[in-house]
Amino acid sequence: MKELIGYFFVVFFISFIIFLILRELNCWYWKINEIVTLLNNIQGNLQKLASAQEGESGTPGLPPDKEICPFCKEPSLKANIKCEVCGKEKPLFGV
């Protein structure tokens, strides 16, 4: 009985080693590791781009010379006193 348990552990260990080798071979063949690296690089670059745009205007994707109207929620030039879309006067010191 002890020999059977020992044999089972040896077979399990060898099977596990073979699984790891085949998994690494599969990842190499299909370039999965390279794809993951490229996707991580793309994600990092997109986060840098989004934070750079957010830093310029305070709102992602909004040009620095525009702001969001607190009434109609549409972009309008910062220099204008009235919103270009709804025509309401913008508050001077926030909402």
Biopython code that builds the backbone (N, CA, C, O; Angstrom):
import numpy as np
from Bio.PDB.StructureBuilder import StructureBuilder

atoms = [
    (1, "MET", "N", (0.820, -1.192, 0.000)),
    (1, "MET", "CA", (0.000, 0.000, 0.000)),
    (1, "MET", "C", (0.867, 1.260, 0.000)),
    (1, "MET", "O", (0.559, 2.215, -0.714)),
    (2, "LYS", "N", (1.944, 1.280, 0.788)),
    (2, "LYS", "CA", (2.839, 2.434, 0.821)),
    (2, "LYS", "C", (3.528, 2.620, -0.522)),
    (2, "LYS", "O", (3.785, 3.746, -0.949)),
    (3, "GLU", "N", (3.826, 1.502, -1.189)),
    (3, "GLU", "CA", (4.468, 1.594, -2.504)),
    (3, "GLU", "C", (3.509, 2.215, -3.522)),
    (3, "GLU", "O", (3.929, 2.957, -4.410)),
    (4, "LEU", "N", (2.217, 1.905, -3.383)),
    (4, "LEU", "CA", (1.228, 2.450, -4.301)),
    (4, "LEU", "C", (1.092, 3.962, -4.123)),
    (4, "LEU", "O", (0.979, 4.692, -5.108)),
    (5, "ILE", "N", (1.101, 4.431, -2.889)),
    (5, "ILE", "CA", (1.025, 5.865, -2.619)),
    (5, "ILE", "C", (2.283, 6.567, -3.136)),
    (5, "ILE", "O", (2.192, 7.637, -3.739)),
    (6, "GLY", "N", (3.435, 5.981, -2.906)),
    (6, "GLY", "CA", (4.688, 6.545, -3.404)),
    (6, "GLY", "C", (4.713, 6.589, -4.919)),
    (6, "GLY", "O", (5.173, 7.565, -5.511)),
    (7, "TYR", "N", (4.216, 5.527, -5.552)),
    (7, "TYR", "CA", (4.155, 5.470, -7.007)),
    (7, "TYR", "C", (3.215, 6.565, -7.522)),
    (7, "TYR", "O", (3.517, 7.223, -8.517)),
    (8, "PHE", "N", (2.078, 6.759, -6.846)),
    (8, "PHE", "CA", (1.130, 7.788, -7.241)),
    (8, "PHE", "C", (1.780, 9.173, -7.182)),
    (8, "PHE", "O", (1.614, 9.962, -8.111)),
    (9, "PHE", "N", (2.512, 9.483, -6.117)),
    (9, "PHE", "CA", (3.168, 10.780, -6.000)),
    (9, "PHE", "C", (4.232, 10.985, -7.068)),
    (9, "PHE", "O", (4.369, 12.092, -7.589)),
    (10, "VAL", "N", (4.978, 9.957, -7.401)),
    (10, "VAL", "CA", (6.003, 10.058, -8.446)),
    (10, "VAL", "C", (5.339, 10.332, -9.794)),
    (10, "VAL", "O", (5.786, 11.201, -10.544)),
    (11, "VAL", "N", (4.273, 9.590, -10.102)),
    (11, "VAL", "CA", (3.565, 9.805, -11.369)),
    (11, "VAL", "C", (2.962, 11.206, -11.411)),
    (11, "VAL", "O", (3.027, 11.879, -12.439)),
    (12, "PHE", "N", (2.373, 11.650, -10.293)),
    (12, "PHE", "CA", (1.802, 12.986, -10.235)),
    (12, "PHE", "C", (2.877, 14.046, -10.452)),
    (12, "PHE", "O", (2.655, 14.990, -11.210)),
    (13, "PHE", "N", (4.022, 13.917, -9.817)),
    (13, "PHE", "CA", (5.113, 14.889, -9.940)),
    (13, "PHE", "C", (5.631, 14.934, -11.376)),
    (13, "PHE", "O", (5.834, 16.018, -11.924)),
    (14, "ILE", "N", (5.846, 13.781, -11.985)),
    (14, "ILE", "CA", (6.340, 13.733, -13.369)),
    (14, "ILE", "C", (5.296, 14.339, -14.316)),
    (14, "ILE", "O", (5.650, 15.072, -15.240)),
    (15, "SER", "N", (4.011, 14.034, -14.090)),
    (15, "SER", "CA", (2.946, 14.589, -14.927)),
    (15, "SER", "C", (2.898, 16.109, -14.799)),
    (15, "SER", "O", (2.690, 16.813, -15.787)),
    (16, "PHE", "N", (3.090, 16.611, -13.583)),
    (16, "PHE", "CA", (3.080, 18.048, -13.355)),
    (16, "PHE", "C", (4.251, 18.715, -14.077)),
    (16, "PHE", "O", (4.067, 19.773, -14.680)),
    (17, "ILE", "N", (5.416, 18.145, -14.036)),
    (17, "ILE", "CA", (6.590, 18.687, -14.733)),
    (17, "ILE", "C", (6.349, 18.692, -16.245)),
    (17, "ILE", "O", (6.666, 19.671, -16.920)),
    (18, "ILE", "N", (5.793, 17.612, -16.775)),
    (18, "ILE", "CA", (5.499, 17.546, -18.209)),
    (18, "ILE", "C", (4.466, 18.605, -18.588)),
    (18, "ILE", "O", (4.580, 19.239, -19.637)),
    (19, "PHE", "N", (3.449, 18.798, -17.729)),
    (19, "PHE", "CA", (2.443, 19.833, -17.981)),
    (19, "PHE", "C", (3.099, 21.209, -18.052)),
    (19, "PHE", "O", (2.790, 21.982, -18.958)),
    (20, "LEU", "N", (3.985, 21.532, -17.132)),
    (20, "LEU", "CA", (4.639, 22.844, -17.142)),
    (20, "LEU", "C", (5.483, 23.043, -18.397)),
    (20, "LEU", "O", (5.491, 24.129, -18.976)),
    (21, "ILE", "N", (6.184, 22.009, -18.812)),
    (21, "ILE", "CA", (7.015, 22.108, -20.016)),
    (21, "ILE", "C", (6.142, 22.312, -21.249)),
    (21, "ILE", "O", (6.451, 23.153, -22.093)),
    (22, "LEU", "N", (5.059, 21.553, -21.360)),
    (22, "LEU", "CA", (4.170, 21.692, -22.513)),
    (22, "LEU", "C", (3.456, 23.041, -22.506)),
    (22, "LEU", "O", (3.207, 23.623, -23.562)),
    (23, "ARG", "N", (3.130, 23.531, -21.323)),
    (23, "ARG", "CA", (2.489, 24.843, -21.233)),
    (23, "ARG", "C", (3.431, 25.933, -21.728)),
    (23, "ARG", "O", (3.023, 26.807, -22.493)),
    (24, "GLU", "N", (4.675, 25.887, -21.297)),
    (24, "GLU", "CA", (5.658, 26.877, -21.741)),
    (24, "GLU", "C", (5.904, 26.768, -23.242)),
    (24, "GLU", "O", (6.045, 27.786, -23.921)),
    (25, "LEU", "N", (5.956, 25.558, -23.762)),
    (25, "LEU", "CA", (6.132, 25.346, -25.200)),
    (25, "LEU", "C", (4.944, 25.914, -25.972)),
    (25, "LEU", "O", (5.128, 26.540, -27.016)),
    (26, "ASN", "N", (3.741, 25.705, -25.474)),
    (26, "ASN", "CA", (2.543, 26.239, -26.111)),
    (26, "ASN", "C", (2.551, 27.766, -26.092)),
    (26, "ASN", "O", (2.223, 28.392, -27.100)),
    (27, "CYS", "N", (2.915, 28.367, -24.980)),
    (27, "CYS", "CA", (2.984, 29.829, -24.885)),
    (27, "CYS", "C", (4.038, 30.390, -25.832)),
    (27, "CYS", "O", (3.839, 31.449, -26.427)),
    (28, "TRP", "N", (5.140, 29.695, -25.972)),
    (28, "TRP", "CA", (6.190, 30.143, -26.889)),
    (28, "TRP", "C", (5.713, 30.042, -28.329)),
    (28, "TRP", "O", (5.921, 30.963, -29.119)),
    (29, "TYR", "N", (5.071, 28.921, -28.679)),
    (29, "TYR", "CA", (4.644, 28.705, -30.059)),
    (29, "TYR", "C", (3.607, 29.728, -30.492)),
    (29, "TYR", "O", (3.701, 30.252, -31.602)),
    (30, "TRP", "N", (2.640, 30.023, -29.670)),
    (30, "TRP", "CA", (1.577, 30.954, -30.013)),
    (30, "TRP", "C", (1.917, 32.396, -29.627)),
    (30, "TRP", "O", (1.077, 33.285, -29.770)),
    (31, "LYS", "N", (3.113, 32.634, -29.148)),
    (31, "LYS", "CA", (3.609, 33.979, -28.786)),
    (31, "LYS", "C", (2.725, 34.659, -27.747)),
    (31, "LYS", "O", (2.559, 35.878, -27.780)),
    (32, "ILE", "N", (2.162, 33.891, -26.834)),
    (32, "ILE", "CA", (1.253, 34.434, -25.826)),
    (32, "ILE", "C", (1.994, 35.382, -24.889)),
    (32, "ILE", "O", (1.459, 36.426, -24.516)),
    (33, "ASN", "N", (3.208, 35.033, -24.511)),
    (33, "ASN", "CA", (3.972, 35.901, -23.607)),
    (33, "ASN", "C", (4.263, 37.259, -24.259)),
    (33, "ASN", "O", (4.195, 38.293, -23.596)),
    (34, "GLU", "N", (4.584, 37.252, -25.551)),
    (34, "GLU", "CA", (4.843, 38.508, -26.248)),
    (34, "GLU", "C", (3.570, 39.336, -26.384)),
    (34, "GLU", "O", (3.604, 40.561, -26.266)),
    (35, "ILE", "N", (2.445, 38.664, -26.632)),
    (35, "ILE", "CA", (1.175, 39.368, -26.758)),
    (35, "ILE", "C", (0.811, 40.045, -25.436)),
    (35, "ILE", "O", (0.361, 41.191, -25.428)),
    (36, "VAL", "N", (1.003, 39.348, -24.332)),
    (36, "VAL", "CA", (0.703, 39.914, -23.020)),
    (36, "VAL", "C", (1.594, 41.128, -22.757)),
    (36, "VAL", "O", (1.119, 42.139, -22.240)),
    (37, "THR", "N", (2.862, 41.041, -23.101)),
    (37, "THR", "CA", (3.782, 42.158, -22.914)),
    (37, "THR", "C", (3.351, 43.368, -23.746)),
    (37, "THR", "O", (3.343, 44.496, -23.254)),
    (38, "LEU", "N", (2.990, 43.125, -25.017)),
    (38, "LEU", "CA", (2.548, 44.221, -25.878)),
    (38, "LEU", "C", (1.259, 44.852, -25.367)),
    (38, "LEU", "O", (1.120, 46.075, -25.394)),
    (39, "LEU", "N", (0.312, 44.039, -24.902)),
    (39, "LEU", "CA", (-0.934, 44.579, -24.370)),
    (39, "LEU", "C", (-0.687, 45.415, -23.112)),
    (39, "LEU", "O", (-1.333, 46.445, -22.917)),
    (40, "ASN", "N", (0.233, 44.981, -22.269)),
    (40, "ASN", "CA", (0.577, 45.768, -21.076)),
    (40, "ASN", "C", (1.210, 47.106, -21.467)),
    (40, "ASN", "O", (0.938, 48.129, -20.840)),
    (41, "ASN", "N", (2.055, 47.097, -22.506)),
    (41, "ASN", "CA", (2.658, 48.343, -22.990)),
    (41, "ASN", "C", (1.598, 49.283, -23.549)),
    (41, "ASN", "O", (1.634, 50.487, -23.296)),
    (42, "ILE", "N", (0.650, 48.730, -24.313)),
    (42, "ILE", "CA", (-0.422, 49.542, -24.881)),
    (42, "ILE", "C", (-1.263, 50.153, -23.759)),
    (42, "ILE", "O", (-1.612, 51.333, -23.811)),
    (43, "GLN", "N", (-1.583, 49.354, -22.756)),
    (43, "GLN", "CA", (-2.380, 49.855, -21.636)),
    (43, "GLN", "C", (-1.651, 50.981, -20.899)),
    (43, "GLN", "O", (-2.264, 51.986, -20.542)),
    (44, "GLY", "N", (-0.358, 50.818, -20.674)),
    (44, "GLY", "CA", (0.426, 51.860, -20.013)),
    (44, "GLY", "C", (0.466, 53.145, -20.826)),
    (44, "GLY", "O", (0.342, 54.241, -20.279)),
    (45, "ASN", "N", (0.640, 53.002, -22.146)),
    (45, "ASN", "CA", (0.672, 54.191, -23.001)),
    (45, "ASN", "C", (-0.675, 54.896, -23.027)),
    (45, "ASN", "O", (-0.732, 56.126, -23.017)),
    (46, "LEU", "N", (-1.762, 54.130, -23.059)),
    (46, "LEU", "CA", (-3.096, 54.744, -23.044)),
    (46, "LEU", "C", (-3.359, 55.465, -21.723)),
    (46, "LEU", "O", (-3.974, 56.531, -21.713)),
    (47, "GLN", "N", (-2.902, 54.898, -20.619)),
    (47, "GLN", "CA", (-3.077, 55.559, -19.331)),
    (47, "GLN", "C", (-2.281, 56.853, -19.267)),
    (47, "GLN", "O", (-2.764, 57.849, -18.729)),
    (48, "LYS", "N", (-1.059, 56.854, -19.814)),
    (48, "LYS", "CA", (-0.256, 58.082, -19.857)),
    (48, "LYS", "C", (-0.933, 59.140, -20.713)),
    (48, "LYS", "O", (-0.965, 60.315, -20.347)),
    (49, "LEU", "N", (-1.477, 58.720, -21.858)),
    (49, "LEU", "CA", (-2.150, 59.655, -22.754)),
    (49, "LEU", "C", (-3.395, 60.235, -22.097)),
    (49, "LEU", "O", (-3.650, 61.435, -22.198)),
    (50, "ALA", "N", (-4.166, 59.396, -21.428)),
    (50, "ALA", "CA", (-5.385, 59.870, -20.761)),
    (50, "ALA", "C", (-5.046, 60.831, -19.624)),
    (50, "ALA", "O", (-5.719, 61.847, -19.449)),
    (51, "SER", "N", (-4.015, 60.519, -18.860)),
    (51, "SER", "CA", (-3.657, 61.408, -17.755)),
    (51, "SER", "C", (-3.079, 62.720, -18.278)),
    (51, "SER", "O", (-3.264, 63.764, -17.651)),
    (52, "ALA", "N", (-2.387, 62.687, -19.409)),
    (52, "ALA", "CA", (-1.860, 63.921, -19.992)),
    (52, "ALA", "C", (-3.001, 64.806, -20.479)),
    (52, "ALA", "O", (-2.964, 66.022, -20.290)),
    (53, "GLN", "N", (-4.013, 64.209, -21.103)),
    (53, "GLN", "CA", (-5.152, 64.996, -21.573)),
    (53, "GLN", "C", (-5.964, 65.526, -20.401)),
    (53, "GLN", "O", (-6.461, 66.652, -20.443)),
    (54, "GLU", "N", (-6.098, 64.721, -19.364)),
    (54, "GLU", "CA", (-6.842, 65.151, -18.185)),
    (54, "GLU", "C", (-6.120, 66.281, -17.475)),
    (54, "GLU", "O", (-6.754, 67.189, -16.936)),
    (55, "GLY", "N", (-4.792, 66.226, -17.475)),
    (55, "GLY", "CA", (-4.013, 67.268, -16.822)),
    (55, "GLY", "C", (-4.105, 68.604, -17.533)),
    (55, "GLY", "O", (-3.982, 69.649, -16.894)),
    (56, "GLU", "N", (-4.321, 68.594, -18.853)),
    (56, "GLU", "CA", (-4.393, 69.835, -19.605)),
    (56, "GLU", "C", (-5.688, 70.588, -19.342)),
    (56, "GLU", "O", (-5.668, 71.803, -19.146)),
    (57, "SER", "N", (-6.820, 69.878, -19.334)),
    (57, "SER", "CA", (-8.096, 70.582, -19.246)),
    (57, "SER", "C", (-8.916, 70.210, -18.032)),
    (57, "SER", "O", (-9.916, 70.873, -17.756)),
    (58, "GLY", "N", (-8.546, 69.198, -17.306)),
    (58, "GLY", "CA", (-9.327, 68.754, -16.161)),
    (58, "GLY", "C", (-10.366, 67.717, -16.531)),
    (58, "GLY", "O", (-10.857, 67.003, -15.655)),
    (59, "THR", "N", (-10.713, 67.613, -17.797)),
    (59, "THR", "CA", (-11.672, 66.628, -18.276)),
    (59, "THR", "C", (-11.022, 65.844, -19.410)),
    (59, "THR", "O", (-10.473, 66.448, -20.332)),
    (60, "PRO", "N", (-11.069, 64.512, -19.365)),
    (60, "PRO", "CA", (-10.420, 63.722, -20.414)),
    (60, "PRO", "C", (-11.023, 63.996, -21.788)),
    (60, "PRO", "O", (-12.244, 64.008, -21.945)),
    (61, "GLY", "N", (-10.166, 64.216, -22.776)),
    (61, "GLY", "CA", (-10.596, 64.396, -24.151)),
    (61, "GLY", "C", (-11.126, 65.786, -24.481)),
    (61, "GLY", "O", (-11.557, 66.015, -25.611)),
    (62, "LEU", "N", (-11.109, 66.707, -23.546)),
    (62, "LEU", "CA", (-11.608, 68.062, -23.773)),
    (62, "LEU", "C", (-10.422, 68.985, -24.030)),
    (62, "LEU", "O", (-9.453, 68.966, -23.270)),
    (63, "PRO", "N", (-10.482, 69.796, -25.091)),
    (63, "PRO", "CA", (-9.364, 70.711, -25.355)),
    (63, "PRO", "C", (-9.172, 71.687, -24.201)),
    (63, "PRO", "O", (-10.126, 71.979, -23.480)),
    (64, "PRO", "N", (-7.952, 72.198, -24.012)),
    (64, "PRO", "CA", (-7.668, 73.077, -22.873)),
    (64, "PRO", "C", (-8.419, 74.402, -22.903)),
    (64, "PRO", "O", (-8.597, 75.028, -21.858)),
    (65, "ASP", "N", (-8.864, 74.844, -24.076)),
    (65, "ASP", "CA", (-9.560, 76.133, -24.141)),
    (65, "ASP", "C", (-11.068, 76.006, -23.943)),
    (65, "ASP", "O", (-11.788, 76.997, -24.062)),
    (66, "LYS", "N", (-11.558, 74.796, -23.640)),
    (66, "LYS", "CA", (-12.993, 74.585, -23.443)),
    (66, "LYS", "C", (-13.269, 74.061, -22.043)),
    (66, "LYS", "O", (-12.394, 73.506, -21.378)),
    (67, "GLU", "N", (-14.517, 74.254, -21.614)),
    (67, "GLU", "CA", (-14.971, 73.726, -20.339)),
    (67, "GLU", "C", (-16.399, 73.226, -20.506)),
    (67, "GLU", "O", (-17.060, 73.555, -21.492)),
    (68, "ILE", "N", (-16.876, 72.444, -19.565)),
    (68, "ILE", "CA", (-18.221, 71.904, -19.608)),
    (68, "ILE", "C", (-19.182, 72.898, -18.952)),
    (68, "ILE", "O", (-18.937, 73.364, -17.839)),
    (69, "CYS", "N", (-20.264, 73.214, -19.642)),
    (69, "CYS", "CA", (-21.289, 74.107, -19.090)),
    (69, "CYS", "C", (-22.013, 73.381, -17.956)),
    (69, "CYS", "O", (-22.431, 72.237, -18.133)),
    (70, "PRO", "N", (-22.168, 74.023, -16.793)),
    (70, "PRO", "CA", (-22.827, 73.352, -15.676)),
    (70, "PRO", "C", (-24.325, 73.150, -15.897)),
    (70, "PRO", "O", (-24.946, 72.366, -15.180)),
    (71, "PHE", "N", (-24.913, 73.834, -16.863)),
    (71, "PHE", "CA", (-26.354, 73.736, -17.099)),
    (71, "PHE", "C", (-26.693, 72.686, -18.159)),
    (71, "PHE", "O", (-27.494, 71.784, -17.913)),
    (72, "CYS", "N", (-26.073, 72.808, -19.347)),
    (72, "CYS", "CA", (-26.421, 71.885, -20.436)),
    (72, "CYS", "C", (-25.413, 70.755, -20.605)),
    (72, "CYS", "O", (-25.644, 69.833, -21.387)),
    (73, "LYS", "N", (-24.303, 70.816, -19.886)),
    (73, "LYS", "CA", (-23.254, 69.791, -19.904)),
    (73, "LYS", "C", (-22.587, 69.629, -21.267)),
    (73, "LYS", "O", (-22.066, 68.558, -21.578)),
    (74, "GLU", "N", (-22.599, 70.674, -22.072)),
    (74, "GLU", "CA", (-21.942, 70.657, -23.374)),
    (74, "GLU", "C", (-20.653, 71.476, -23.295)),
    (74, "GLU", "O", (-20.565, 72.404, -22.491)),
    (75, "PRO", "N", (-19.646, 71.145, -24.120)),
    (75, "PRO", "CA", (-18.407, 71.933, -24.116)),
    (75, "PRO", "C", (-18.633, 73.334, -24.685)),
    (75, "PRO", "O", (-19.375, 73.526, -25.649)),
    (76, "SER", "N", (-17.978, 74.292, -24.063)),
    (76, "SER", "CA", (-18.071, 75.665, -24.528)),
    (76, "SER", "C", (-16.749, 76.362, -24.213)),
    (76, "SER", "O", (-16.018, 75.938, -23.318)),
    (77, "LEU", "N", (-16.443, 77.433, -24.950)),
    (77, "LEU", "CA", (-15.171, 78.128, -24.750)),
    (77, "LEU", "C", (-15.109, 78.753, -23.361)),
    (77, "LEU", "O", (-16.094, 79.300, -22.866)),
    (78, "LYS", "N", (-13.929, 78.660, -22.739)),
    (78, "LYS", "CA", (-13.738, 79.235, -21.401)),
    (78, "LYS", "C", (-13.845, 80.755, -21.423)),
    (78, "LYS", "O", (-14.284, 81.359, -20.444)),
    (79, "ALA", "N", (-13.446, 81.383, -22.537)),
    (79, "ALA", "CA", (-13.406, 82.842, -22.615)),
    (79, "ALA", "C", (-14.798, 83.459, -22.677)),
    (79, "ALA", "O", (-14.964, 84.632, -22.340)),
    (80, "ASN", "N", (-15.797, 82.694, -23.100)),
    (80, "ASN", "CA", (-17.154, 83.245, -23.227)),
    (80, "ASN", "C", (-17.815, 83.367, -21.856)),
    (80, "ASN", "O", (-17.622, 82.527, -20.977)),
    (81, "ILE", "N", (-18.594, 84.425, -21.697)),
    (81, "ILE", "CA", (-19.359, 84.612, -20.470)),
    (81, "ILE", "C", (-20.615, 83.749, -20.503)),
    (81, "ILE", "O", (-21.026, 83.198, -19.481)),
    (82, "LYS", "N", (-21.227, 83.634, -21.691)),
    (82, "LYS", "CA", (-22.426, 82.812, -21.860)),
    (82, "LYS", "C", (-22.069, 81.521, -22.594)),
    (82, "LYS", "O", (-21.136, 81.473, -23.395)),
    (83, "CYS", "N", (-22.834, 80.493, -22.297)),
    (83, "CYS", "CA", (-22.645, 79.198, -22.975)),
    (83, "CYS", "C", (-23.068, 79.340, -24.433)),
    (83, "CYS", "O", (-24.074, 79.983, -24.730)),
    (84, "GLU", "N", (-22.309, 78.747, -25.334)),
    (84, "GLU", "CA", (-22.613, 78.813, -26.755)),
    (84, "GLU", "C", (-23.833, 77.969, -27.107)),
    (84, "GLU", "O", (-24.495, 78.238, -28.109)),
    (85, "VAL", "N", (-24.134, 76.974, -26.318)),
    (85, "VAL", "CA", (-25.214, 76.054, -26.641)),
    (85, "VAL", "C", (-26.538, 76.505, -26.041)),
    (85, "VAL", "O", (-27.519, 76.688, -26.762)),
    (86, "CYS", "N", (-26.571, 76.688, -24.701)),
    (86, "CYS", "CA", (-27.841, 77.015, -24.034)),
    (86, "CYS", "C", (-28.034, 78.515, -23.825)),
    (86, "CYS", "O", (-29.162, 78.952, -23.592)),
    (87, "GLY", "N", (-26.986, 79.306, -23.899)),
    (87, "GLY", "CA", (-27.104, 80.751, -23.772)),
    (87, "GLY", "C", (-27.145, 81.274, -22.345)),
    (87, "GLY", "O", (-27.262, 82.482, -22.143)),
    (88, "LYS", "N", (-27.053, 80.402, -21.353)),
    (88, "LYS", "CA", (-27.073, 80.859, -19.957)),
    (88, "LYS", "C", (-25.693, 81.372, -19.558)),
    (88, "LYS", "O", (-24.667, 80.916, -20.064)),
    (89, "GLU", "N", (-25.699, 82.343, -18.626)),
    (89, "GLU", "CA", (-24.431, 82.866, -18.138)),
    (89, "GLU", "C", (-23.762, 81.830, -17.246)),
    (89, "GLU", "O", (-24.397, 81.186, -16.410)),
    (90, "LYS", "N", (-22.463, 81.693, -17.453)),
    (90, "LYS", "CA", (-21.688, 80.771, -16.629)),
    (90, "LYS", "C", (-21.413, 81.416, -15.273)),
    (90, "LYS", "O", (-21.195, 82.625, -15.206)),
    (91, "PRO", "N", (-21.418, 80.637, -14.196)),
    (91, "PRO", "CA", (-21.054, 81.212, -12.903)),
    (91, "PRO", "C", (-19.574, 81.618, -12.902)),
    (91, "PRO", "O", (-18.744, 80.964, -13.534)),
    (92, "LEU", "N", (-19.259, 82.687, -12.195)),
    (92, "LEU", "CA", (-17.887, 83.170, -12.179)),
    (92, "LEU", "C", (-16.958, 82.287, -11.359)),
    (92, "LEU", "O", (-15.804, 82.090, -11.741)),
    (93, "PHE", "N", (-17.434, 81.756, -10.249)),
    (93, "PHE", "CA", (-16.570, 80.999, -9.350)),
    (93, "PHE", "C", (-17.090, 79.583, -9.138)),
    (93, "PHE", "O", (-17.270, 79.158, -7.997)),
    (94, "GLY", "N", (-17.329, 78.863, -10.197)),
    (94, "GLY", "CA", (-17.812, 77.494, -10.087)),
    (94, "GLY", "C", (-19.324, 77.451, -9.995)),
    (94, "GLY", "O", (-20.002, 78.456, -10.209)),
    (95, "VAL", "N", (-19.842, 76.283, -9.676)),
    (95, "VAL", "CA", (-21.303, 76.086, -9.649)),
    (95, "VAL", "C", (-21.846, 76.340, -8.278)),
    (95, "VAL", "O", (-23.052, 76.224, -8.060)),
]
sb = StructureBuilder()
sb.init_structure("model")
sb.init_model(0)
sb.init_chain("A")
sb.init_seg("    ")
for serial, (resi, resn, name, xyz) in enumerate(atoms, 1):
    if name == "N":
        sb.init_residue(resn, " ", resi, " ")
    sb.init_atom(name, np.array(xyz, "f"), 0.0, 1.0, " ", f" {name:<3s}", serial, name[0])
structure = sb.get_structure()
